[in-house]
Amino acid sequence: MDAWSSQQLSPLYGREVFRSREADETHALVAHELKDHRSVWGRGKVDAVFCRAELSALSLCILRYGCDVDIEPDALGNFVLVQMPLRGHAEIRTGGQTLHIHPGQGAVVSAHKPVRLRWHADCEQLMLKIELGRLQEVARRAFATRHADEVGEIDFDMPLRLDDAAGTQWCRMVANLASLVPPADDGSTPYDARWLAHCEDNLMLYLLCHRPNSVRRQHDALRLGSEAASLGQLRRAEEFMRSRLDTTVSLEEVADAAGVTRRMLALLFRRHRDLSPMEVLRNMRLDAAHAQLARHDGASVTQIALDCGFSHLSRFAACYRERFGQLPRETSRH
């Protein structure tokens, strides 16, 4: 089943920029509209059509050559190109990989890697030209990077599947964007520019979040590293508390042992233990008291409470019963 119907793309087909049957003319026009490149023409007759609708940071394009053609634009530079065949097939060579794309399977060509393309005579493609700077800005906001230039180059895994659940939703979003294109004879649009920019950003965000790419992998790796670091801080805090069950311990001392601030210490315990640091310390002391009472070694409840850091015996008994469902003396008798 086709991802897009002719009706869905009719606004875009209505924005024809040029039509040509000459190879040299087509080469010059495509170079002007997209990117300077080298081209080698093969079998078939040139029957080129190029349609384009420009938004803010995105351009929707439809391109057909009508014959075999090899295209070498080197690196795209300042934009990323999403290629999605409407019919026929093409080949993409980049980063030591050769990919064959066809309806139901496309590709996202990165901005910084040299690329070679082969369009076969039967190929017509819907393309999405995405401004690299805007894509980096969307990635910066989505993955909490301070500056857009820290995002760096963005590489998407190939192929771009259009026939699974995520790909089907992507096609719907592209079709919806195409429906917002005003007629060619009417330069105005009924839509607010701020809302249109939001639609563009949302499409980029979907691509970043739902298709494997270098930015998402880097973010996931950093998150895992951060998780490991926070677990190490938690372990140091708990080891420090466990070694001082019989003495008074302050939050500042625990935070210093963990290497964090008091506020970060509280967040750390709330995140991983769903308790405050002092609640965890109290439970450690109660568990230690319970273990000693259960050994029945003759020590008194009072002495065990003091050894485990409890100076108020009535409070110790109340907390103990709340945690273990019985009083300390009941544990010592069994």
Order of alpha helices (4+ residues) and beta strands (2+ residues): alpha-beta-alpha-beta-beta-beta-beta-beta-beta-beta-beta-beta-beta-alpha-alpha-beta-alpha-alpha-alpha-alpha-alpha-alpha-alpha-alpha-alpha
